[in-house]
Amino acid sequence: MKTRLLTLFLMSACLLQATARADESAPMGSAAAAPNETPALSLTGNLGFVSDYRFRGISQTWKRPAVQAGLDLVHRSGFYLGAWGSNVSGNSYNNGAGMELDLYGGFKTPIADGVTLDLGALAYVYPGARLNRAPGQPSDDKYDNLDLYAAVSAGAFSAKLSVAATDYFGLNSTTSGYAYFSALPAKGASKGTAYLDLNYGVDLGQGVSAGLHVGHLWVRRYGDLSYTDWKLGLSKAFDHLGGLTVSAALVGTDADNAFYQAGDAGGLRAKRLGDTGLVLGIARTF
């Protein structure tokens, strides 16, 4: 089923670029232009609000709203650095500040007519957060993660492969019993986990864009956690309002609910984080 989904949606699009998690949009940089057309360095920022922060289809905010912001520094040679942040739920990221900070850098360059290559690294940091061995019993294990990625874009199509250079958000033999909603057998390190992100967008005119995204996560040694996610959406840019964009996207996954849930602090209520849902957003670039 997952193979058929990936084949069917070979071309897909990422719509909420200003408010999506940095690994899916922010570290793509800006295409290098002729030296006499652009300054040596350019700094851009984005600020947005979404009704639910979804990362690879999984809610990071317990299906609640998020405020998100980022900065990108791009050199005309193609090198770039960036930072992006969002609030996250303490039900998913225990004992911390309820914040995610993404730090990334890379190099983007044309490799053929209309084709661009992007290579980089992205670190996900959750200040103060530690996995719980049991409710109210924090461990010394962090959620922090480092991905290396390669992306290719050609016209409206883009494809990106991210590979974890660390254990995938803290998952290993030590944490497998408590890293997810249901316990997993200890099978070793999850370093090398990969995510394929495919996108295709269509400009409908008058500032309106439509897009389709499909992604697939392969969790190394812990196949029960692997899943496919998808997104269909529309966005509308209002140039006369200073770069304001509004968006709506239907997001879903086939993730196993036995693992992709999070309970509240009292352990009395749990939400399925990968269920299909509508995500609304508003963002401004500057």
PADRENLUM-768224 format. One record per residue (C-alpha): residue in three letters; x, y, z. Coordinates in pm, 1 decimal, decimal comma. Example, Ala and Ser with C-alpha at 12.3 -4.5 7.8 and 13.67 -1.06 7.14 Angstrom:
! PADRENLUM-768224
<residu:ALA&X:1230,0&Y:-450,0&Z:780,0>
<residu:SER&X:1367,0&Y:-106,0&Z:714,0>
END
This chain:
! PADRENLUM-768224
<residu:MET&X:0,0&Y:0,0&Z:0,0>
<residu:LYS&X:279,3&Y:243,0&Z:91,7>
<residu:THR&X:466,4&Y:168,0&Z:-231,5>
<residu:ARG&X:152,0&Y:233,3&Z:-437,4>
<residu:LEU&X:95,9&Y:563,4&Z:-257,3>
<residu:LEU&X:449,8&Y:679,1&Z:-326,8>
<residu:THR&X:418,3&Y:587,8&Z:-693,8>
<residu:LEU&X:76,4&Y:755,2&Z:-731,5>
<residu:PHE&X:192,8&Y:1078,1&Z:-575,7>
<residu:LEU&X:532,7&Y:1094,9&Z:-741,4>
<residu:MET&X:486,9&Y:1465,8&Z:-790,6>
<residu:SER&X:368,4&Y:1673,8&Z:-499,6>
<residu:ALA&X:377,7&Y:2022,7&Z:-346,4>
<residu:CYS&X:464,0&Y:2191,3&Z:-22,1>
<residu:LEU&X:217,1&Y:2477,7&Z:46,8>
<residu:LEU&X:280,9&Y:2628,0&Z:388,4>
<residu:GLN&X:643,5&Y:2719,0&Z:325,4>
<residu:ALA&X:651,5&Y:3017,8&Z:554,2>
<residu:THR&X:496,5&Y:2827,3&Z:843,3>
<residu:ALA&X:609,0&Y:2469,0&Z:779,1>
<residu:ARG&X:885,7&Y:2312,1&Z:980,1>
<residu:ALA&X:1226,0&Y:2424,5&Z:866,3>
<residu:ASP&X:1339,0&Y:2085,5&Z:734,9>
<residu:GLU&X:1050,8&Y:2079,1&Z:486,5>
<residu:SER&X:1083,5&Y:2434,6&Z:354,4>
<residu:ALA&X:1307,4&Y:2688,2&Z:525,2>
<residu:PRO&X:1649,0&Y:2535,8&Z:444,6>
<residu:MET&X:1587,9&Y:2541,4&Z:69,5>
<residu:GLY&X:1751,0&Y:2884,9&Z:42,5>
<residu:SER&X:1718,0&Y:3116,5&Z:-254,7>
<residu:ALA&X:1841,6&Y:3052,9&Z:-607,3>
<residu:ALA&X:2174,9&Y:3217,4&Z:-676,8>
<residu:ALA&X:2149,3&Y:3510,0&Z:-918,0>
<residu:ALA&X:2407,5&Y:3701,4&Z:-1116,6>
<residu:PRO&X:2646,8&Y:3893,1&Z:-885,0>
<residu:ASN&X:2543,8&Y:4229,5&Z:-1028,9>
<residu:GLU&X:2173,9&Y:4161,4&Z:-963,4>
<residu:THR&X:2177,0&Y:4074,3&Z:-592,5>
<residu:PRO&X:2362,6&Y:4187,7&Z:-281,4>
<residu:ALA&X:2630,9&Y:3960,9&Z:-142,6>
<residu:LEU&X:2409,6&Y:3875,3&Z:154,1>
<residu:SER&X:2032,4&Y:3881,5&Z:193,3>
<residu:LEU&X:1832,9&Y:3835,7&Z:512,5>
<residu:THR&X:1467,7&Y:3731,1&Z:507,3>
<residu:GLY&X:1227,6&Y:3639,9&Z:782,0>
<residu:ASN&X:887,7&Y:3482,1&Z:829,8>
<residu:LEU&X:625,9&Y:3491,0&Z:1102,7>
<residu:GLY&X:317,3&Y:3272,5&Z:1104,6>
<residu:PHE&X:33,6&Y:3111,5&Z:1292,8>
<residu:VAL&X:-109,1&Y:2764,1&Z:1223,9>
<residu:SER&X:-406,4&Y:2586,0&Z:1375,2>
<residu:ASP&X:-197,6&Y:2268,7&Z:1421,9>
<residu:TYR&X:176,5&Y:2221,0&Z:1375,3>
<residu:ARG&X:224,4&Y:1903,6&Z:1168,2>
<residu:PHE&X:572,6&Y:1761,5&Z:1111,4>
<residu:ARG&X:580,7&Y:1479,5&Z:858,1>
<residu:GLY&X:206,7&Y:1455,8&Z:910,8>
<residu:ILE&X:225,5&Y:1411,8&Z:1291,2>
<residu:SER&X:89,6&Y:1684,4&Z:1521,3>
<residu:GLN&X:358,7&Y:1839,3&Z:1739,1>
<residu:THR&X:120,7&Y:2059,2&Z:1938,3>
<residu:TRP&X:-136,3&Y:1802,8&Z:2056,5>
<residu:LYS&X:-361,9&Y:1932,3&Z:1774,2>
<residu:ARG&X:-347,5&Y:2285,4&Z:1910,5>
<residu:PRO&X:-226,5&Y:2612,1&Z:1746,6>
<residu:ALA&X:133,2&Y:2720,8&Z:1704,8>
<residu:VAL&X:318,6&Y:3047,3&Z:1651,8>
<residu:GLN&X:624,9&Y:3008,4&Z:1431,5>
<residu:ALA&X:905,9&Y:3232,6&Z:1308,8>
<residu:GLY&X:1229,2&Y:3201,6&Z:1115,0>
<residu:LEU&X:1527,0&Y:3387,1&Z:968,5>
<residu:ASP&X:1736,1&Y:3297,1&Z:663,3>
<residu:LEU&X:2073,4&Y:3444,3&Z:569,9>
<residu:VAL&X:2168,0&Y:3368,8&Z:208,5>
<residu:HIS&X:2492,9&Y:3445,6&Z:24,7>
<residu:ARG&X:2472,9&Y:3493,2&Z:-350,7>
<residu:SER&X:2721,5&Y:3206,3&Z:-393,3>
<residu:GLY&X:2448,5&Y:2969,8&Z:-273,5>
<residu:PHE&X:2555,8&Y:2916,8&Z:87,7>
<residu:TYR&X:2292,3&Y:2979,3&Z:352,6>
<residu:LEU&X:2224,9&Y:2964,7&Z:726,3>
<residu:GLY&X:1894,3&Y:2975,5&Z:907,5>
<residu:ALA&X:1700,5&Y:2935,9&Z:1228,3>
<residu:TRP&X:1333,3&Y:2854,7&Z:1281,9>
<residu:GLY&X:1123,2&Y:2807,4&Z:1594,1>
<residu:SER&X:780,6&Y:2693,2&Z:1704,3>
<residu:ASN&X:599,8&Y:2607,2&Z:2022,2>
<residu:VAL&X:541,4&Y:2233,4&Z:2072,2>
<residu:SER&X:337,3&Y:2036,2&Z:2320,8>
<residu:GLY&X:486,5&Y:1923,1&Z:2649,6>
<residu:ASN&X:269,9&Y:1612,9&Z:2608,4>
<residu:SER&X:497,3&Y:1507,9&Z:2322,0>
<residu:TYR&X:822,8&Y:1669,8&Z:2438,0>
<residu:ASN&X:836,6&Y:1623,5&Z:2812,7>
<residu:ASN&X:1014,9&Y:1826,6&Z:3081,3>
<residu:GLY&X:1126,4&Y:2108,9&Z:2850,8>
<residu:ALA&X:1041,5&Y:2463,4&Z:2752,2>
<residu:GLY&X:765,0&Y:2360,2&Z:2509,7>
<residu:MET&X:975,7&Y:2488,7&Z:2219,9>
<residu:GLU&X:1146,0&Y:2354,4&Z:1909,9>
<residu:LEU&X:1445,0&Y:2538,1&Z:1761,8>
<residu:ASP&X:1575,8&Y:2431,6&Z:1419,8>
<residu:LEU&X:1925,1&Y:2538,9&Z:1312,1>
<residu:TYR&X:2037,5&Y:2465,1&Z:958,4>
<residu:GLY&X:2287,4&Y:2547,2&Z:688,7>
<residu:GLY&X:2378,4&Y:2432,7&Z:343,5>
<residu:PHE&X:2458,6&Y:2509,1&Z:-16,3>
<residu:LYS&X:2218,4&Y:2548,8&Z:-306,1>
<residu:THR&X:2328,1&Y:2565,1&Z:-670,2>
<residu:PRO&X:2191,1&Y:2518,1&Z:-1023,2>
<residu:ILE&X:2310,4&Y:2192,0&Z:-1180,0>
<residu:ALA&X:2120,5&Y:2209,9&Z:-1511,2>
<residu:ASP&X:1876,0&Y:2437,5&Z:-1687,9>
<residu:GLY&X:1589,0&Y:2480,3&Z:-1442,7>
<residu:VAL&X:1725,8&Y:2220,5&Z:-1199,0>
<residu:THR&X:1868,6&Y:2309,4&Z:-857,3>
<residu:LEU&X:2055,6&Y:2097,2&Z:-604,1>
<residu:ASP&X:2043,8&Y:2169,2&Z:-229,5>
<residu:LEU&X:2273,6&Y:1998,6&Z:25,1>
<residu:GLY&X:2270,1&Y:2070,0&Z:396,9>
<residu:ALA&X:2227,9&Y:1975,4&Z:760,2>
<residu:LEU&X:1952,8&Y:2054,1&Z:1008,0>
<residu:ALA&X:1957,8&Y:2023,2&Z:1387,4>
<residu:TYR&X:1632,1&Y:1995,0&Z:1584,4>
<residu:VAL&X:1675,4&Y:2120,7&Z:1940,6>
<residu:TYR&X:1419,4&Y:2100,2&Z:2224,1>
<residu:PRO&X:1558,3&Y:2313,7&Z:2509,9>
<residu:GLY&X:1544,7&Y:2131,3&Z:2840,3>
<residu:ALA&X:1328,1&Y:1845,9&Z:2711,1>
<residu:ARG&X:1397,7&Y:1489,6&Z:2827,4>
<residu:LEU&X:1215,9&Y:1164,5&Z:2759,6>
<residu:ASN&X:1011,2&Y:1025,2&Z:3048,6>
<residu:ARG&X:1082,5&Y:671,0&Z:3168,5>
<residu:ALA&X:736,5&Y:685,5&Z:3327,5>
<residu:PRO&X:496,5&Y:973,9&Z:3407,8>
<residu:GLY&X:688,6&Y:1224,9&Z:3615,5>
<residu:GLN&X:1015,1&Y:1031,5&Z:3588,5>
<residu:PRO&X:1246,1&Y:1211,8&Z:3342,3>
<residu:SER&X:1549,0&Y:1036,2&Z:3199,8>
<residu:ASP&X:1875,0&Y:1187,0&Z:3075,8>
<residu:ASP&X:1778,3&Y:1111,7&Z:2713,4>
<residu:LYS&X:1717,9&Y:1406,3&Z:2480,6>
<residu:TYR&X:1483,4&Y:1440,6&Z:2182,6>
<residu:ASP&X:1743,2&Y:1643,2&Z:1987,3>
<residu:ASN&X:1808,5&Y:1517,1&Z:1634,4>
<residu:LEU&X:2043,7&Y:1592,5&Z:1344,3>
<residu:ASP&X:1946,3&Y:1532,8&Z:979,4>
<residu:LEU&X:2160,8&Y:1549,0&Z:667,4>
<residu:TYR&X:1964,8&Y:1620,3&Z:350,6>
<residu:ALA&X:1983,1&Y:1643,5&Z:-26,5>
<residu:ALA&X:1710,2&Y:1804,6&Z:-236,0>
<residu:VAL&X:1645,5&Y:1859,0&Z:-605,8>
<residu:SER&X:1393,6&Y:2103,8&Z:-749,9>
<residu:ALA&X:1285,7&Y:2136,3&Z:-1112,3>
<residu:GLY&X:1007,8&Y:2378,4&Z:-1190,3>
<residu:ALA&X:704,8&Y:2296,6&Z:-978,4>
<residu:PHE&X:850,2&Y:1964,9&Z:-859,5>
<residu:SER&X:1083,8&Y:1906,3&Z:-566,5>
<residu:ALA&X:1220,4&Y:1597,7&Z:-393,3>
<residu:LYS&X:1416,9&Y:1583,3&Z:-69,8>
<residu:LEU&X:1579,3&Y:1297,3&Z:120,1>
<residu:SER&X:1669,4&Y:1349,0&Z:487,4>
<residu:VAL&X:1876,4&Y:1095,0&Z:680,7>
<residu:ALA&X:1922,3&Y:1102,0&Z:1058,0>
<residu:ALA&X:2287,3&Y:1129,2&Z:1159,7>
<residu:THR&X:2185,4&Y:1064,2&Z:1520,7>
<residu:ASP&X:1932,5&Y:832,6&Z:1682,5>
<residu:TYR&X:1593,4&Y:939,8&Z:1547,8>
<residu:PHE&X:1464,7&Y:1188,2&Z:1808,6>
<residu:GLY&X:1624,7&Y:986,7&Z:2086,5>
<residu:LEU&X:1507,9&Y:637,8&Z:1985,8>
<residu:ASN&X:1748,3&Y:353,7&Z:2073,1>
<residu:SER&X:1762,4&Y:35,7&Z:2278,1>
<residu:THR&X:1763,6&Y:233,3&Z:2602,9>
<residu:THR&X:1460,1&Y:447,2&Z:2519,5>
<residu:SER&X:1256,2&Y:209,2&Z:2302,4>
<residu:GLY&X:1036,9&Y:110,4&Z:2595,4>
<residu:TYR&X:916,0&Y:465,8&Z:2656,4>
<residu:ALA&X:997,3&Y:684,4&Z:2353,8>
<residu:TYR&X:651,2&Y:627,1&Z:2196,0>
<residu:PHE&X:298,3&Y:580,5&Z:2329,4>
<residu:SER&X:337,4&Y:201,5&Z:2319,1>
<residu:ALA&X:657,8&Y:23,8&Z:2416,1>
<residu:LEU&X:886,1&Y:-113,0&Z:2144,4>
<residu:PRO&X:1132,2&Y:-402,1&Z:2174,9>
<residu:ALA&X:1497,5&Y:-295,0&Z:2202,7>
<residu:LYS&X:1655,8&Y:-334,6&Z:1858,9>
<residu:GLY&X:1952,4&Y:-100,7&Z:1871,1>
<residu:ALA&X:2020,2&Y:247,2&Z:1736,1>
<residu:SER&X:1782,1&Y:422,2&Z:1495,6>
<residu:LYS&X:2059,0&Y:628,6&Z:1333,2>
<residu:GLY&X:2010,4&Y:617,1&Z:954,6>
<residu:THR&X:1633,6&Y:665,8&Z:964,7>
<residu:ALA&X:1526,8&Y:830,9&Z:636,8>
<residu:TYR&X:1242,8&Y:1051,9&Z:517,0>
<residu:LEU&X:1155,1&Y:1110,2&Z:149,4>
<residu:ASP&X:960,5&Y:1430,7&Z:79,3>
<residu:LEU&X:796,2&Y:1479,4&Z:-265,1>
<residu:ASN&X:613,7&Y:1797,2&Z:-366,5>
<residu:TYR&X:434,9&Y:1940,1&Z:-667,5>
<residu:GLY&X:273,6&Y:2285,2&Z:-686,5>
<residu:VAL&X:46,7&Y:2460,3&Z:-935,3>
<residu:ASP&X:10,5&Y:2836,3&Z:-975,8>
<residu:LEU&X:-359,4&Y:2905,2&Z:-1035,2>
<residu:GLY&X:-312,0&Y:3278,7&Z:-1090,1>
<residu:GLN&X:-423,8&Y:3579,5&Z:-886,3>
<residu:GLY&X:-186,9&Y:3476,9&Z:-609,4>
<residu:VAL&X:-356,2&Y:3138,5&Z:-558,1>
<residu:SER&X:-149,5&Y:2818,4&Z:-546,3>
<residu:ALA&X:-252,8&Y:2455,1&Z:-513,2>
<residu:GLY&X:-26,1&Y:2175,6&Z:-409,4>
<residu:LEU&X:16,3&Y:1811,4&Z:-331,2>
<residu:HIS&X:270,9&Y:1652,1&Z:-98,1>
<residu:VAL&X:351,2&Y:1292,3&Z:-12,4>
<residu:GLY&X:624,1&Y:1169,2&Z:217,8>
<residu:HIS&X:741,7&Y:840,3&Z:359,7>
<residu:LEU&X:935,7&Y:773,6&Z:678,4>
<residu:TRP&X:1154,6&Y:463,1&Z:713,8>
<residu:VAL&X:1253,0&Y:415,0&Z:1079,1>
<residu:ARG&X:1565,3&Y:202,6&Z:1092,2>
<residu:ARG&X:1528,9&Y:-115,8&Z:1298,2>
<residu:TYR&X:1183,7&Y:-7,4&Z:1419,7>
<residu:GLY&X:962,2&Y:-74,6&Z:1119,1>
<residu:ASP&X:637,7&Y:-45,4&Z:1318,8>
<residu:LEU&X:702,2&Y:329,7&Z:1331,4>
<residu:SER&X:735,4&Y:372,7&Z:951,9>
<residu:TYR&X:447,1&Y:540,9&Z:770,3>
<residu:THR&X:334,3&Y:750,4&Z:472,4>
<residu:ASP&X:197,6&Y:1104,2&Z:505,7>
<residu:TRP&X:21,6&Y:1331,4&Z:256,5>
<residu:LYS&X:-108,3&Y:1686,6&Z:222,1>
<residu:LEU&X:-347,7&Y:1862,9&Z:-16,6>
<residu:GLY&X:-386,8&Y:2236,4&Z:9,4>
<residu:LEU&X:-446,1&Y:2584,9&Z:-122,0>
<residu:SER&X:-276,2&Y:2914,0&Z:-42,2>
<residu:LYS&X:-349,3&Y:3274,1&Z:-134,9>
<residu:ALA&X:-84,5&Y:3547,9&Z:-134,2>
<residu:PHE&X:-186,1&Y:3909,9&Z:-76,0>
<residu:ASP&X:104,1&Y:4110,4&Z:-213,8>
<residu:HIS&X:-66,5&Y:4441,0&Z:-137,6>
<residu:LEU&X:-67,8&Y:4342,4&Z:230,5>
<residu:GLY&X:307,9&Y:4315,5&Z:257,0>
<residu:GLY&X:366,6&Y:3948,5&Z:182,0>
<residu:LEU&X:70,7&Y:3809,0&Z:377,0>
<residu:THR&X:-34,4&Y:3453,3&Z:283,8>
<residu:VAL&X:-332,0&Y:3252,0&Z:407,2>
<residu:SER&X:-353,0&Y:2877,0&Z:358,7>
<residu:ALA&X:-559,3&Y:2566,5&Z:420,1>
<residu:ALA&X:-437,2&Y:2208,2&Z:391,6>
<residu:LEU&X:-583,2&Y:1865,2&Z:450,3>
<residu:VAL&X:-312,0&Y:1656,2&Z:616,3>
<residu:GLY&X:-312,2&Y:1284,0&Z:696,5>
<residu:THR&X:-100,1&Y:973,5&Z:756,7>
<residu:ASP&X:-130,6&Y:597,2&Z:784,3>
<residu:ALA&X:81,1&Y:599,6&Z:1101,3>
<residu:ASP&X:-0,9&Y:331,9&Z:1358,9>
<residu:ASN&X:-208,6&Y:495,0&Z:1631,4>
<residu:ALA&X:-70,5&Y:249,7&Z:1885,2>
<residu:PHE&X:253,5&Y:449,9&Z:1873,0>
<residu:TYR&X:162,1&Y:796,1&Z:1745,6>
<residu:GLN&X:-43,4&Y:920,2&Z:2038,3>
<residu:ALA&X:27,8&Y:1152,1&Z:2329,6>
<residu:GLY&X:-148,4&Y:1173,1&Z:2664,2>
<residu:ASP&X:-200,8&Y:1476,8&Z:2884,0>
<residu:ALA&X:-6,8&Y:1540,2&Z:3204,3>
<residu:GLY&X:-252,6&Y:1337,8&Z:3410,6>
<residu:GLY&X:-244,4&Y:1047,2&Z:3169,8>
<residu:LEU&X:-623,1&Y:1056,5&Z:3149,2>
<residu:ARG&X:-661,8&Y:1172,5&Z:2789,5>
<residu:ALA&X:-474,0&Y:1077,7&Z:2474,3>
<residu:LYS&X:-493,0&Y:1216,7&Z:2123,1>
<residu:ARG&X:-409,0&Y:1036,5&Z:1798,8>
<residu:LEU&X:-151,3&Y:1264,2&Z:1641,5>
<residu:GLY&X:-146,0&Y:1126,4&Z:1285,9>
<residu:ASP&X:-518,6&Y:1137,6&Z:1207,4>
<residu:THR&X:-640,2&Y:1332,3&Z:903,6>
<residu:GLY&X:-713,3&Y:1695,6&Z:984,6>
<residu:LEU&X:-750,8&Y:2044,2&Z:837,7>
<residu:VAL&X:-464,5&Y:2285,3&Z:905,7>
<residu:LEU&X:-525,9&Y:2657,6&Z:861,6>
<residu:GLY&X:-244,4&Y:2909,2&Z:848,3>
<residu:ILE&X:-157,9&Y:3275,1&Z:809,0>
<residu:ALA&X:196,0&Y:3397,1&Z:752,7>
<residu:ARG&X:396,8&Y:3700,1&Z:652,9>
<residu:THR&X:742,9&Y:3719,3&Z:500,2>
<residu:PHE&X:968,8&Y:4021,4&Z:538,7>
END
